[in-house]
Amino acid sequence: MQIGSRRCLVNPHSGTGDHADHVRRAMEARGFAVTETESAAHTVELAREAGEEPASTLAVCGGDGTINDALRGLYRADALGDVTLAVLPAGTANLLAGTLGIESLDRGIELSDTGEARALDVGVAEGADGEPRVGGAAGSVGSAEPFLVSCIAGLPADASTATSDELKGRFGTLAFLLTGARETMNFDGLAVRVESPTRSWVGEATCVLVGNARKFVEDGGQADMEDGRFDVVVVERMPPQALALEAAAHRLLGEETDGVVHFRAGELHVASDGDEPITFSRDGEIATHERLDFRMLPGALDVRVGDAYEPTPE
């Protein structure tokens, strides 16, 4: 590959798994070199290679986890500022694509070389301990890892691997809480310490939600990906039965709900305040850590967006 080339990585197993041939034909017609990925680690390595070239555009076809794998590769190549990312949604939830205003796979293909490129914030989470539980690539323990969507600690992180696609479609973020309340009735809560330069919280929590592309209060939806800050929500400890009722009533993450702490910060520290490590879900990758340190990289990555993307959402 020559400098300035355009590459496309396709996860053939994402979503319904019937998109690979269509994407290959469409993207090759647009001048992209197309490679099918074999695993999360393979995606990380291919994206790292694309960053080292550097390619001018890296299109990634898959779900949020696949996009995050590619982001990790670019980050390891120190190429966030050199490569434009194009998202081709082919996963189950496609949370990032929805935020970017990319409503379909074909729309993502169309935007891959014509869409407006916006400089978006990238979150970085760093922890020195713990082991990846799902989808961890080699070399991920003890290193700083980037994310675009969110990092979740506590009950929703555990529930994220058990939540049905139907429930996700009906309730979005609340689906994880409903599943957790239903399947984790013995959840003991999270002894956690949350600290930022302007706000701190210590106690028993149900979950800690750190959003970049996602906000978790009011009606949910898109957070501001260009303000250099995380959208942080701490849901205080409550019995699982009450959690299910709150979630079903769509009140749990409301701005005025008792037991919900909401603030924004460009730097954040989340640490266990007890004897047990914390389970985190970073863009779908599950890992346990005693502590994670979060920092924001403002405007670090150029990403293709659609017409529905809101640079400054309410």
C-alpha positions as CSV (number, residue, x, y, z in Angstrom):
1,M,0.0,0.0,0.0
2,Q,1.1,3.5,-0.7
3,I,0.7,6.5,1.6
4,G,-2.8,7.9,1.1
5,S,-4.4,4.6,0.3
6,R,-7.9,3.7,1.4
7,R,-8.5,0.5,3.4
8,C,-11.6,-1.3,4.5
9,L,-11.8,-3.9,7.2
10,V,-14.9,-6.2,7.2
11,N,-16.0,-8.4,10.1
12,P,-17.9,-11.0,8.2
13,H,-19.5,-12.4,11.4
14,S,-21.1,-9.1,12.7
15,G,-24.9,-8.9,13.0
16,T,-26.6,-11.3,10.6
17,G,-23.3,-12.2,8.9
18,D,-24.6,-11.8,5.4
19,H,-23.0,-8.5,4.4
20,A,-19.4,-9.3,3.5
21,D,-19.7,-9.9,-0.3
22,H,-21.9,-6.8,-0.7
23,V,-19.5,-4.6,1.2
24,R,-16.5,-6.0,-0.7
25,R,-18.0,-5.2,-4.1
26,A,-19.2,-1.8,-3.1
27,M,-16.0,-0.7,-1.4
28,E,-13.7,-2.1,-4.0
29,A,-15.7,-0.1,-6.6
30,R,-14.9,3.0,-4.5
31,G,-11.2,2.3,-4.6
32,F,-10.8,0.7,-1.1
33,A,-8.6,-2.3,-0.5
34,V,-10.9,-4.7,1.4
35,T,-9.7,-7.3,4.0
36,E,-12.0,-9.6,6.0
37,T,-11.0,-9.8,9.7
38,E,-10.6,-13.1,11.5
39,S,-10.7,-12.0,15.2
40,A,-10.6,-9.0,17.4
41,A,-6.8,-9.2,17.6
42,H,-6.6,-9.5,13.8
43,T,-8.7,-6.3,13.5
44,V,-6.4,-4.5,15.9
45,E,-3.3,-5.5,14.0
46,L,-4.7,-4.6,10.5
47,A,-5.8,-1.2,11.8
48,R,-2.3,-0.7,13.3
49,E,-0.8,-1.4,10.0
50,A,-3.2,1.0,8.3
51,G,-2.2,3.7,10.8
52,E,1.5,3.1,10.2
53,E,1.3,3.4,6.4
54,P,-0.6,5.7,7.0
55,A,-3.8,5.1,5.0
56,S,-5.8,8.3,4.3
57,T,-9.1,6.5,5.2
58,L,-9.9,3.4,7.2
59,A,-13.4,2.1,6.7
60,V,-14.5,-0.4,9.3
61,C,-17.6,-2.7,8.8
62,G,-19.0,-4.3,11.9
63,G,-20.6,-3.5,15.2
64,D,-19.4,-1.2,18.0
65,G,-16.9,-3.8,19.2
66,T,-15.3,-4.1,15.8
67,I,-15.0,-0.3,15.5
68,N,-13.3,-0.2,18.9
69,D,-10.8,-2.9,17.8
70,A,-9.9,-0.8,14.8
71,L,-9.7,2.3,17.0
72,R,-7.3,0.4,19.3
73,G,-5.1,-0.4,16.3
74,L,-4.9,3.3,15.2
75,Y,-4.2,4.3,18.8
76,R,-1.3,1.9,19.1
77,A,0.1,3.2,15.8
78,D,-0.2,6.8,17.2
79,A,-2.2,7.5,14.1
80,L,-5.4,9.0,15.4
81,G,-4.6,12.3,13.8
82,D,-3.5,10.8,10.5
83,V,-6.3,8.6,9.4
84,T,-10.0,9.4,8.8
85,L,-12.3,6.7,10.2
86,A,-15.5,5.7,8.2
87,V,-18.1,3.5,10.0
88,L,-20.0,0.9,8.1
89,P,-22.7,-0.4,10.6
90,A,-23.3,-4.1,10.4
91,G,-23.6,-5.1,14.1
92,T,-26.6,-5.5,16.4
93,A,-26.9,-2.2,18.2
94,N,-24.7,0.1,16.1
95,L,-24.7,2.7,18.8
96,L,-21.8,4.7,17.4
97,A,-23.3,4.7,13.9
98,G,-26.6,6.0,15.2
99,T,-24.8,8.9,16.9
100,L,-22.9,9.7,13.7
101,G,-26.1,9.9,11.7
102,I,-25.4,6.7,9.7
103,E,-28.7,4.9,9.6
104,S,-27.8,1.9,7.4
105,L,-24.9,-0.1,6.0
106,D,-25.5,1.3,2.5
107,R,-25.5,4.8,3.9
108,G,-22.2,4.1,5.6
109,I,-20.7,2.9,2.3
110,E,-21.9,6.0,0.6
111,L,-20.4,8.3,3.3
112,S,-17.1,6.4,3.4
113,D,-15.5,8.8,0.9
114,T,-18.0,11.6,0.6
115,G,-19.2,12.3,4.1
116,E,-18.2,15.3,6.1
117,A,-15.2,14.5,8.4
118,R,-15.6,15.9,12.0
119,A,-12.8,16.0,14.6
120,L,-14.3,13.9,17.4
121,D,-13.2,13.3,21.0
122,V,-11.7,10.0,21.9
123,G,-11.8,8.7,25.5
124,V,-8.9,6.7,26.9
125,A,-9.2,4.3,29.9
126,E,-6.0,3.1,31.6
127,G,-5.8,0.4,34.3
128,A,-2.8,-1.4,35.6
129,D,-4.5,-4.6,36.7
130,G,-7.2,-7.0,35.8
131,E,-7.8,-9.5,33.0
132,P,-9.9,-9.2,29.8
133,R,-12.9,-11.5,30.1
134,V,-14.5,-11.1,26.6
135,G,-12.8,-10.3,23.3
136,G,-9.5,-9.1,24.8
137,A,-6.7,-8.8,22.4
138,A,-3.1,-9.6,23.2
139,G,-1.3,-6.8,25.0
140,S,-4.4,-5.1,26.3
141,V,-3.8,-5.7,30.0
142,G,-2.1,-2.9,31.8
143,S,-2.2,-0.5,28.9
144,A,-4.3,2.6,28.0
145,E,-7.2,1.7,25.7
146,P,-9.3,4.1,23.7
147,F,-13.1,4.2,23.3
148,L,-15.6,6.2,21.3
149,V,-19.0,5.2,22.8
150,S,-18.9,4.5,26.5
151,C,-17.3,2.7,29.4
152,I,-19.7,1.2,32.0
153,A,-18.9,-0.2,35.5
154,G,-21.1,-2.4,37.6
155,L,-24.4,-4.2,36.9
156,P,-24.9,-3.1,33.2
157,A,-21.4,-4.3,32.4
158,D,-22.3,-7.8,33.7
159,A,-25.7,-7.7,32.0
160,S,-24.3,-6.5,28.6
161,T,-23.4,-10.0,27.5
162,A,-26.9,-11.4,28.4
163,T,-29.2,-8.8,26.9
164,S,-31.4,-9.9,24.0
165,D,-31.4,-8.0,20.7
166,E,-35.2,-7.6,21.0
167,L,-34.8,-5.9,24.4
168,K,-32.0,-3.7,23.1
169,G,-34.3,-2.5,20.3
170,R,-37.2,-1.7,22.6
171,F,-35.4,-0.1,25.5
172,G,-31.9,0.8,24.4
173,T,-29.7,1.6,27.4
174,L,-32.5,0.6,29.8
175,A,-32.4,-2.9,28.3
176,F,-29.1,-3.6,30.1
177,L,-30.5,-2.5,33.4
178,L,-33.7,-4.6,32.9
179,T,-31.6,-7.7,32.1
180,G,-29.4,-7.1,35.0
181,A,-32.3,-6.7,37.4
182,R,-33.9,-9.9,36.1
183,E,-30.8,-12.0,35.9
184,T,-28.6,-10.7,38.8
185,M,-31.0,-10.6,41.7
186,N,-28.2,-11.3,44.1
187,F,-26.1,-8.4,42.9
188,D,-24.4,-6.9,45.9
189,G,-23.7,-3.4,44.6
190,L,-20.5,-1.7,43.8
191,A,-18.3,-0.2,46.4
192,V,-16.7,2.5,44.3
193,R,-14.9,5.8,44.5
194,V,-15.5,8.3,41.6
195,E,-13.3,11.4,41.4
196,S,-12.8,14.2,39.0
197,P,-11.2,17.7,39.4
198,T,-14.6,19.2,40.3
199,R,-16.7,16.4,41.6
200,S,-16.3,13.2,43.7
201,W,-18.6,10.5,45.0
202,V,-18.0,7.5,47.3
203,G,-20.4,4.8,48.3
204,E,-22.4,1.8,47.1
205,A,-23.5,2.1,43.5
206,T,-25.5,0.0,41.0
207,C,-23.4,1.3,38.2
208,V,-21.1,4.1,36.9
209,L,-21.7,5.2,33.3
210,V,-19.0,7.1,31.4
211,G,-20.2,8.3,28.0
212,N,-18.5,9.9,25.1
213,A,-21.0,9.2,22.2
214,R,-23.8,8.3,24.7
215,K,-25.5,10.3,27.3
216,F,-27.4,8.6,30.1
217,V,-29.8,11.1,31.6
218,E,-33.2,12.4,30.4
219,D,-34.0,10.7,27.1
220,G,-30.6,9.3,26.5
221,G,-29.3,9.5,22.9
222,Q,-26.2,11.4,21.8
223,A,-23.7,13.1,24.1
224,D,-21.6,15.9,22.8
225,M,-18.5,14.3,21.1
226,E,-16.8,17.6,20.5
227,D,-16.9,19.3,24.0
228,G,-13.8,17.5,25.4
229,R,-15.8,16.0,28.3
230,F,-17.3,12.7,29.4
231,D,-21.0,12.5,30.4
232,V,-20.8,10.7,33.8
233,V,-23.7,9.2,35.7
234,V,-23.6,7.4,39.0
235,V,-26.7,5.3,39.9
236,E,-26.7,4.8,43.6
237,R,-27.2,1.3,45.1
238,M,-30.8,0.1,45.1
239,P,-32.4,-3.4,45.3
240,P,-32.6,-5.2,42.0
241,Q,-36.4,-5.4,42.3
242,A,-36.6,-1.6,42.6
243,L,-34.1,-1.2,39.8
244,A,-36.4,-3.2,37.5
245,L,-39.4,-1.1,38.4
246,E,-37.5,2.1,37.8
247,A,-36.2,1.0,34.5
248,A,-39.6,-0.3,33.3
249,A,-41.1,3.1,34.2
250,H,-38.3,4.8,32.1
251,R,-37.4,7.0,35.2
252,L,-34.2,5.5,36.3
253,L,-31.9,7.8,34.4
254,G,-34.0,10.9,34.5
255,E,-32.3,14.1,35.5
256,E,-34.4,14.5,38.6
257,T,-34.5,10.9,39.8
258,D,-33.4,10.4,43.4
259,G,-30.2,8.5,43.6
260,V,-28.8,9.5,40.2
261,V,-25.7,11.8,40.2
262,H,-24.8,13.4,36.9
263,F,-21.9,15.6,35.9
264,R,-19.4,16.2,33.0
265,A,-15.6,15.9,33.2
266,G,-12.6,15.8,31.0
267,E,-10.7,13.6,33.5
268,L,-12.1,10.9,35.8
269,H,-10.9,8.2,38.1
270,V,-13.1,5.2,39.0
271,A,-11.7,2.8,41.7
272,S,-12.9,0.0,43.9
273,D,-13.6,1.2,47.4
274,G,-13.8,-2.4,48.7
275,D,-12.0,-5.8,48.4
276,E,-13.4,-6.7,45.0
277,P,-12.2,-5.4,41.5
278,I,-14.8,-3.7,39.3
279,T,-16.2,-5.2,36.1
280,F,-16.1,-2.6,33.2
281,S,-17.5,-2.8,29.7
282,R,-15.5,-0.5,27.4
283,D,-17.4,-0.3,24.0
284,G,-18.5,-3.9,24.7
285,E,-15.1,-5.3,25.9
286,I,-15.5,-6.7,29.4
287,A,-12.5,-6.5,31.8
288,T,-11.9,-6.3,35.6
289,H,-9.8,-3.6,37.2
290,E,-9.1,-2.3,40.7
291,R,-9.0,1.2,39.1
292,L,-9.5,2.9,35.8
293,D,-8.2,6.4,35.0
294,F,-10.1,8.2,32.2
295,R,-8.8,11.1,30.1
296,M,-10.3,12.7,27.1
297,L,-8.4,13.4,23.8
298,P,-10.3,16.4,22.4
299,G,-10.9,16.4,18.6
300,A,-8.3,13.6,18.2
301,L,-9.9,11.6,15.4
302,D,-11.5,12.6,12.1
303,V,-14.7,10.6,11.5
304,R,-17.1,10.6,8.6
305,V,-20.6,11.6,9.7
306,G,-24.1,11.7,8.1
307,D,-26.6,14.6,7.8
308,A,-28.4,13.6,11.0
309,Y,-25.2,14.0,13.2
310,E,-25.7,16.8,15.8
311,P,-22.4,18.5,16.7
312,T,-23.9,20.2,19.7
313,P,-26.9,18.1,20.9
314,E,-29.2,19.5,23.5
